[in-house]
Amino acid sequence: MSPNRLPTIHGHWNESPDAVTLVDAHHHVWDLDRNDYPWLRDHPEPNFFLGNYDGLKRNYLPEQYRADASAHNVLATVHCEAEWDRKDQVGETRWLTQLSADQGMPAAIVAHAWFHTDNSEEVLARQAQFPMVRGIRSKPVTSLSPDTMTPGAPGTMQDPRWLEGYSRLERHGFSWDLRVPFWHLPEAAEVVAMFPRTPVVLNHTGFPWDRSEPGLAAWRRAMEVIARQPHVHLKVSEFGLKDQAWNYESNRRIVLEAVSIFGIERCMFASNFPVSGLRVSYDELVRSVARMLEPFSAAERRAFFVDNAVRFYRLDLPGLAALTD
C-alpha cells in the first residue's frame, strides 16, 4: 500500500512535501451546547497554566480539529479527558465513543476516574467496559509551587486511598497519563516504581514553566528522576508559557533536552489542541517540532510522530506497515 492510500482523519492524503504524517497522542474535543465542562462554563480555573483561556470557551469538535490539522496527515488521534463534570465521569467516555462512531475520531480514549474516592473501583470498572479506553488520567492533588507541597494530604500521591485506586489500573490493563508540575516528578517516580507493569506517560513535557537557568536545571533533574523508570514515556507537548508568546528557540531547547533525557524511543508527539492553540497554530506547532528533530534519523522521527503512540495506546491502523517516509 502506498502512503497516499493510507486512511487519515481527513479522508485524503496531503501530498505537500512539508506535510508531516503523525498520530496525535493527546487532544481534546468538547460540545458546550450539549455537555458540561464546569471549567469552561461558570467555574473558572484561576490558576490555569496559560493564563486567560476565554478563547477555549467555544465548541471544539472533529470539524474544528480537522480544520486546524489540515496541513498534515493525521492518521489517528487519542482523546484525553477534558474535565467533564466529575459527577458523571463515564459520561464523557460514552459521548466520545458515539462521536468516534459518527465522525471517525478519536481512535482511543484516555478517560477519567478519581483514585481516592469511595466510588473509584466502580468508575474504573465502568470505564473498562468501553473498548476504546486505553488509559486513565487522574490528576493527583498538587501544589502551586515547590515550597507549598503537602505530601500525604488526601488526593496526593502519598494518600493510601489514592495509591489503592492507582493499583487497580493494572487489573484493567490501563495506562496512566501523569500530569503534574515538574517539582512533583520525584514523588511520582516513587509511585510508578511500585507498579512496574502499569505503563505511564508523562504529559506536557513535564511542564517546564520556569525558563530561568536555575528553573531549567530543576526541571531537568526532575525529568531525569522520572525517566529512570523504564515504563515511563513522554508526551512532547504543551510547552506554552503563561501570558508569553510561543518562542521557537526556547521551546527547541526544551524539546531536545526532554528527548535526550527519555530517548526518542519513549517520546511521542501530542498537540494538546485546542489548548495549545492559545499560543500557536497547529501547523506551526507540527512544523516547528519536525524542524527541531531534523538531527534525528527518518526512522527515529517516524517513531516519534507515529509508531511510539501506536504502540503505547495499542492503536489498530490498517496499512501502517507500508508507510514510508
Stockholm file with secondary structure:
# STOCKHOLM 1.0

chainA/1-325         MSPNRLPTIHGHWNESPDAVTLVDAHHHVWDLDRNDYPWLRDHPEPNFFLGNYDGLKRNYLPEQYRADASAHNVLATVHCEAEWDRKDQVGETRWLTQLSADQGMPAAIVAHAWFHTDNSEEVLARQAQFPMVRGIRSKPVTSLSPDTMTPGAPGTMQDPRWLEGYSRLERHGFSWDLRVPFWHLPEAAEVVAMFPRTPVVLNHTGFPWDRSEPGLAAWRRAMEVIARQPHVHLKVSEFGLKDQAWNYESNRRIVLEAVSIFGIERCMFASNFPVSGLRVSYDELVRSVARMLEPFSAAERRAFFVDNAVRFYRLDLPGLAALTD
#=GR chainA/1-325 SS CCGGGSCCTTSSCCCCTTCCEEEEEEECCBCTTTSCCGGGTTSCCTTCTTSCCGGGCSCBCHHHHHHHTTTSEEEEEEEECCCCCGGGTTHHHHHHHHHHHHHSCCSEEEECCCSSSTTHHHHHHHHTTSTTEEEECCCCCCCSSGGGCCTTSTTSTTCHHHHHHHHTHHHHTCEEEECCCGGGHHHHHHHHHHCTTSCEEESGGGCCCCCSHHHHHHHHHHHHHHHTSTTEEEEECCCCCTTCCCCHHHHHHHHHHHHHHHCGGGEEECCCBTGGGGTSCHHHHHHHHHHHTTTSCHHHHHIIIIIHHHHHTTCCCTTGGGCCC
#=GC SS_cons         CCGGGSCCTTSSCCCCTTCCEEEEEEECCBCTTTSCCGGGTTSCCTTCTTSCCGGGCSCBCHHHHHHHTTTSEEEEEEEECCCCCGGGTTHHHHHHHHHHHHHSCCSEEEECCCSSSTTHHHHHHHHTTSTTEEEECCCCCCCSSGGGCCTTSTTSTTCHHHHHHHHTHHHHTCEEEECCCGGGHHHHHHHHHHCTTSCEEESGGGCCCCCSHHHHHHHHHHHHHHHTSTTEEEEECCCCCTTCCCCHHHHHHHHHHHHHHHCGGGEEECCCBTGGGGTSCHHHHHHHHHHHTTTSCHHHHHIIIIIHHHHHTTCCCTTGGGCCC
//
